[in-house]
Amino acid sequence: STPSVLSARGGSAAFSAPPSTRALYEIAFSRCAAALKAHKDCYDMPWFKSFWARNYDALTVVSVLRNAQEDVDEVRRWIDAQLRYSTKSASYQGISEACSAL
């Protein structure tokens, strides 16, 4: 039988092996939600904090990207300022072209 995946919205979707990255994420999300519902102290567990932080970061990136694509408020200028004036790591290569393209 084909495995079923619970989506973050509570629905289900069938997938064929091997599962996609999205399907694996949906499985992890639903299991974390179920664990938190059953055991409120899971929120303090390192594995849960790690998943929560990665999920939060990913949603933030998607939100900023969509706002840049749709030219919402002043997000393009904010991104430009962040990239131009924030502290850079040693491996930073530059971003002027990307800022201009936005």
PyRosetta script that sets phi, psi and omega in degrees:
from pyrosetta import init, pose_from_sequence

init()
pose = pose_from_sequence("STPSVLSARGGSAAFSAPPSTRALYEIAFSRCAAALKAHKDCYDMPWFKSFWARNYDALTVVSVLRNAQEDVDEVRRWIDAQLRYSTKSASYQGISEACSAL")
pose.set_psi(1, 154.5)
pose.set_omega(1, -180.0)
pose.set_phi(2, -82.7)
pose.set_psi(2, 131.3)
pose.set_omega(2, 179.3)
pose.set_phi(3, -66.2)
pose.set_psi(3, 152.2)
pose.set_omega(3, 178.2)
pose.set_phi(4, -108.9)
pose.set_psi(4, 144.8)
pose.set_omega(4, -178.9)
pose.set_phi(5, -119.1)
pose.set_psi(5, 129.9)
pose.set_omega(5, 175.1)
pose.set_phi(6, -83.5)
pose.set_psi(6, 130.1)
pose.set_omega(6, 178.4)
pose.set_phi(7, -88.1)
pose.set_psi(7, 166.5)
pose.set_omega(7, 179.6)
pose.set_phi(8, -62.6)
pose.set_psi(8, -22.8)
pose.set_omega(8, 179.7)
pose.set_phi(9, -88.2)
pose.set_psi(9, -0.3)
pose.set_omega(9, 176.5)
pose.set_phi(10, 94.8)
pose.set_psi(10, -3.3)
pose.set_omega(10, 178.0)
pose.set_phi(11, -85.3)
pose.set_psi(11, -173.9)
pose.set_omega(11, 175.6)
pose.set_phi(12, -134.8)
pose.set_psi(12, 153.7)
pose.set_omega(12, 179.0)
pose.set_phi(13, -142.7)
pose.set_psi(13, 140.9)
pose.set_omega(13, 178.6)
pose.set_phi(14, -89.0)
pose.set_psi(14, 148.3)
pose.set_omega(14, 174.4)
pose.set_phi(15, -141.5)
pose.set_psi(15, 157.1)
pose.set_omega(15, 177.8)
pose.set_phi(16, -101.5)
pose.set_psi(16, 153.8)
pose.set_omega(16, -179.3)
pose.set_phi(17, -68.1)
pose.set_psi(17, 143.8)
pose.set_omega(17, -6.1)
pose.set_phi(18, -80.5)
pose.set_psi(18, 150.0)
pose.set_omega(18, -178.5)
pose.set_phi(19, -66.2)
pose.set_psi(19, 148.8)
pose.set_omega(19, 179.0)
pose.set_phi(20, -75.8)
pose.set_psi(20, 167.3)
pose.set_omega(20, 176.2)
pose.set_phi(21, -59.2)
pose.set_psi(21, -40.8)
pose.set_omega(21, 179.5)
pose.set_phi(22, -63.7)
pose.set_psi(22, -41.7)
pose.set_omega(22, 179.2)
pose.set_phi(23, -62.8)
pose.set_psi(23, -42.2)
pose.set_omega(23, 178.3)
pose.set_phi(24, -64.1)
pose.set_psi(24, -39.9)
pose.set_omega(24, 176.9)
pose.set_phi(25, -62.6)
pose.set_psi(25, -44.8)
pose.set_omega(25, -179.3)
pose.set_phi(26, -62.3)
pose.set_psi(26, -37.2)
pose.set_omega(26, 176.4)
pose.set_phi(27, -63.9)
pose.set_psi(27, -49.0)
pose.set_omega(27, -179.7)
pose.set_phi(28, -60.8)
pose.set_psi(28, -42.9)
pose.set_omega(28, -179.5)
pose.set_phi(29, -62.4)
pose.set_psi(29, -47.0)
pose.set_omega(29, -178.2)
pose.set_phi(30, -66.2)
pose.set_psi(30, -36.5)
pose.set_omega(30, 178.4)
pose.set_phi(31, -70.1)
pose.set_psi(31, -38.2)
pose.set_omega(31, 175.9)
pose.set_phi(32, -65.5)
pose.set_psi(32, -41.3)
pose.set_omega(32, 178.0)
pose.set_phi(33, -62.6)
pose.set_psi(33, -42.6)
pose.set_omega(33, 179.2)
pose.set_phi(34, -66.0)
pose.set_psi(34, -41.4)
pose.set_omega(34, 179.0)
pose.set_phi(35, -62.8)
pose.set_psi(35, -43.6)
pose.set_omega(35, 180.0)
pose.set_phi(36, -65.7)
pose.set_psi(36, -38.3)
pose.set_omega(36, 178.9)
pose.set_phi(37, -65.1)
pose.set_psi(37, -39.8)
pose.set_omega(37, -177.9)
pose.set_phi(38, -79.1)
pose.set_psi(38, -33.0)
pose.set_omega(38, -174.9)
pose.set_phi(39, -138.3)
pose.set_psi(39, 95.3)
pose.set_omega(39, -177.0)
pose.set_phi(40, -58.4)
pose.set_psi(40, -25.4)
pose.set_omega(40, 180.0)
pose.set_phi(41, -74.1)
pose.set_psi(41, -6.6)
pose.set_omega(41, 176.3)
pose.set_phi(42, -58.8)
pose.set_psi(42, -29.1)
pose.set_omega(42, -178.2)
pose.set_phi(43, -57.1)
pose.set_psi(43, -27.3)
pose.set_omega(43, -179.3)
pose.set_phi(44, -90.8)
pose.set_psi(44, -1.7)
pose.set_omega(44, -178.5)
pose.set_phi(45, -80.0)
pose.set_psi(45, 139.7)
pose.set_omega(45, -178.4)
pose.set_phi(46, -55.8)
pose.set_psi(46, -40.8)
pose.set_omega(46, -179.0)
pose.set_phi(47, -64.8)
pose.set_psi(47, -36.8)
pose.set_omega(47, 179.5)
pose.set_phi(48, -71.9)
pose.set_psi(48, -43.6)
pose.set_omega(48, 178.3)
pose.set_phi(49, -59.7)
pose.set_psi(49, -40.0)
pose.set_omega(49, 179.7)
pose.set_phi(50, -63.7)
pose.set_psi(50, -47.1)
pose.set_omega(50, 178.8)
pose.set_phi(51, -63.1)
pose.set_psi(51, -44.9)
pose.set_omega(51, -179.4)
pose.set_phi(52, -58.9)
pose.set_psi(52, -46.4)
pose.set_omega(52, -178.1)
pose.set_phi(53, -64.1)
pose.set_psi(53, -44.4)
pose.set_omega(53, 178.6)
pose.set_phi(54, -63.6)
pose.set_psi(54, -40.6)
pose.set_omega(54, 179.5)
pose.set_phi(55, -63.8)
pose.set_psi(55, -45.2)
pose.set_omega(55, 179.3)
pose.set_phi(56, -61.0)
pose.set_psi(56, -47.1)
pose.set_omega(56, 179.6)
pose.set_phi(57, -60.5)
pose.set_psi(57, -44.0)
pose.set_omega(57, -179.7)
pose.set_phi(58, -63.1)
pose.set_psi(58, -42.7)
pose.set_omega(58, 179.2)
pose.set_phi(59, -66.6)
pose.set_psi(59, -34.9)
pose.set_omega(59, 176.9)
pose.set_phi(60, -65.0)
pose.set_psi(60, -45.0)
pose.set_omega(60, 179.2)
pose.set_phi(61, -61.1)
pose.set_psi(61, -46.0)
pose.set_omega(61, 179.5)
pose.set_phi(62, -61.7)
pose.set_psi(62, -42.0)
pose.set_omega(62, -180.0)
pose.set_phi(63, -62.3)
pose.set_psi(63, -46.4)
pose.set_omega(63, 179.1)
pose.set_phi(64, -64.8)
pose.set_psi(64, -42.4)
pose.set_omega(64, 178.7)
pose.set_phi(65, -60.4)
pose.set_psi(65, -48.3)
pose.set_omega(65, -179.9)
pose.set_phi(66, -62.2)
pose.set_psi(66, -40.9)
pose.set_omega(66, 178.9)
pose.set_phi(67, -64.5)
pose.set_psi(67, -37.0)
pose.set_omega(67, 177.0)
pose.set_phi(68, -67.2)
pose.set_psi(68, -43.7)
pose.set_omega(68, -179.8)
pose.set_phi(69, -62.9)
pose.set_psi(69, -36.7)
pose.set_omega(69, -176.4)
pose.set_phi(70, -95.4)
pose.set_psi(70, 4.0)
pose.set_omega(70, 178.6)
pose.set_phi(71, 54.3)
pose.set_psi(71, 48.8)
pose.set_omega(71, 179.8)
pose.set_phi(72, -80.0)
pose.set_psi(72, 132.6)
pose.set_omega(72, 177.6)
pose.set_phi(73, 46.2)
pose.set_psi(73, -129.9)
pose.set_omega(73, -177.9)
pose.set_phi(74, -113.7)
pose.set_psi(74, 29.1)
pose.set_omega(74, -173.0)
pose.set_phi(75, -64.1)
pose.set_psi(75, -32.6)
pose.set_omega(75, 178.9)
pose.set_phi(76, -65.6)
pose.set_psi(76, -40.3)
pose.set_omega(76, 177.5)
pose.set_phi(77, -68.0)
pose.set_psi(77, -36.7)
pose.set_omega(77, 178.5)
pose.set_phi(78, -64.1)
pose.set_psi(78, -45.6)
pose.set_omega(78, 178.5)
pose.set_phi(79, -60.5)
pose.set_psi(79, -45.5)
pose.set_omega(79, 179.4)
pose.set_phi(80, -57.4)
pose.set_psi(80, -46.3)
pose.set_omega(80, 179.8)
pose.set_phi(81, -64.3)
pose.set_psi(81, -41.3)
pose.set_omega(81, 179.3)
pose.set_phi(82, -61.4)
pose.set_psi(82, -44.1)
pose.set_omega(82, -177.1)
pose.set_phi(83, -72.9)
pose.set_psi(83, -32.7)
pose.set_omega(83, -178.7)
pose.set_phi(84, -81.0)
pose.set_psi(84, -36.8)
pose.set_omega(84, -168.0)
pose.set_phi(85, -115.3)
pose.set_psi(85, -6.7)
pose.set_omega(85, 179.6)
pose.set_phi(86, -79.5)
pose.set_psi(86, 163.8)
pose.set_omega(86, 178.3)
pose.set_phi(87, -65.2)
pose.set_psi(87, 136.2)
pose.set_omega(87, -176.8)
pose.set_phi(88, -109.4)
pose.set_psi(88, 149.4)
pose.set_omega(88, 174.3)
pose.set_phi(89, -78.7)
pose.set_psi(89, 168.4)
pose.set_omega(89, -179.9)
pose.set_phi(90, -63.5)
pose.set_psi(90, -25.3)
pose.set_omega(90, -177.5)
pose.set_phi(91, -91.9)
pose.set_psi(91, 3.8)
pose.set_omega(91, -179.1)
pose.set_phi(92, -61.0)
pose.set_psi(92, 131.3)
pose.set_omega(92, -176.0)
pose.set_phi(93, -105.4)
pose.set_psi(93, -14.7)
pose.set_omega(93, -178.5)
pose.set_phi(94, 112.6)
pose.set_psi(94, 158.4)
pose.set_omega(94, -174.5)
pose.set_phi(95, -146.8)
pose.set_psi(95, 9.6)
pose.set_omega(95, -176.5)
pose.set_phi(96, -52.1)
pose.set_psi(96, -43.9)
pose.set_omega(96, -178.5)
pose.set_phi(97, -63.1)
pose.set_psi(97, -41.7)
pose.set_omega(97, 179.8)
pose.set_phi(98, -65.5)
pose.set_psi(98, -41.6)
pose.set_omega(98, 178.9)
pose.set_phi(99, -62.4)
pose.set_psi(99, -41.4)
pose.set_omega(99, 178.7)
pose.set_phi(100, -65.7)
pose.set_psi(100, -36.0)
pose.set_omega(100, -179.9)
pose.set_phi(101, -68.8)
pose.set_psi(101, -30.3)
pose.set_omega(101, 178.5)
pose.set_phi(102, -66.5)
pose.dump_pdb("model.pdb")
